[in-house]
Amino acid sequence: MQLHWHRRNLQPSPNPALSTALTTAKRNNSCVVPVFVLDTAILSRADALGVAFMLGSLRTLRDWYRDHGSDIVIQRGDPTEVVARIAEAIGAEQVVWNRDHSRLARERDHAVQGALTRASVAYTSVESRQPPRMRSSTTSVSDPEAWLANPKALGVKTRTVPRLSDLDDGTYDSAPLIAGTESARKRLRALSNGTTYRRCDDRDYISQHDTALNWI
């Protein structure tokens, strides 16, 4: 069993980590369970526009999984606890996710890796920005429904995609964007890349490789 942890990339393709999980499942005659964690630490640092876009993308992603006979496990909390708990519950061989180079994401990855190591579950983080020559082999797998598991059949609980009002505790910054500002440009680049802009990424380290590929 492969557990794919969705993070900023809330789309089935191009999605190198999901493709890696599906390819491994096909090779091992196993299945993939997708999961997304509504991370309370990330939500507390995001703005209303970014969270609203994320929730809309999550609804679209859930529809895709359901169209392929599966579903995505949605839970809220600390990924360090949630990912490891689900991996143990389904007997996952490994957990796969796309690498994120922001400081907060790297700290979160380190914590999740530690939890998985303690649970004796393997993990693989995949470079999210594949070179053009590699994209054709890492963006899709034929007949994904054959390798996607239905979490309900495994007894894994999931929740509905919340509305912004369900999450908003009055701390989200919903002020309108001013044309030409750096914040507006970052949000626009995030939307065009299918990811969410987070204020907590502003001063985070970005590798030279990802900067060259317009990573935010």
C-alpha positions, 0 to 999 in steps of 0.5 A, a space after each residue: 500500500 502506498 500513501 500519497 500525501 498531497 500538499 501544495 500540488 492539489 492536482 492529479 497531473 502533473 504530479 510527480 509524487 502521485 505518479 511515483 506512488 501509482 507506478 510503484 503500486 502498479 509494479 508491486 500490485 498494490 494500491 494508493 491511498 491519497 491524503 490531504 491534511 488541513 494543517 493548522 500551522 499553515 492555515 494560521 499563516 495563510 490569507 483568505 484568498 489563498 485558503 479559498 483557492 486551496 479549498 476550491 482546488 481540493 474539491 476539484 481534486 476530490 471529484 477527480 478521485 471519486 470519478 476514478 472510484 476512489 476518494 481522498 482522505 481529508 483530515 485536520 490537524 498536525 501532519 506529523 501525527 495524522 500522516 503517520 497514524 494513517 500510514 500505520 492504519 492502512 499498513 503503508 509500505 511507504 509515504 510519497 510526497 512532492 518536495 517543498 523548499 519553503 522553511 516551514 515545509 522543510 521543518 514539517 517534512 523533518 518532523 513527519 519523517 521522524 514520525 514515520 521512521 519511529 513507525 517503521 514506515 518508509 518515505 520518499 519525497 519527490 522533486 516537484 519541479 521535474 526537468 522538461 525531458 522527464 515530465 512525460 514519464 512522471 506526470 501520469 499513469 494509465 488507468 489510475 483507477 486500477 491502482 487507487 484504493 477506496 479509503 472507506 473500504 479500509 476503514 479510514 475516516 475522512 471529512 468533507 471539504 470545509 467552507 472558508 467560513 468553517 475555518 475562518 476564525 477572524 484572523 485571515 487577511 482578506 484585504 483587496 490586492 493592490 495592482 502591481 504589488 509584490 504580494 499580488 504578483 506572488 499570488 498570481 504566479 501561485 494561481 498560474 502554477 496551481 499552488 497556493 501563496 502563503 505569507 509564511 513563504 516570503 522570507 523562506 529559502 528557495 533553492 537556486 534550482 527552483 528559482 530558475 523554474 519560477 518556484 514561488 
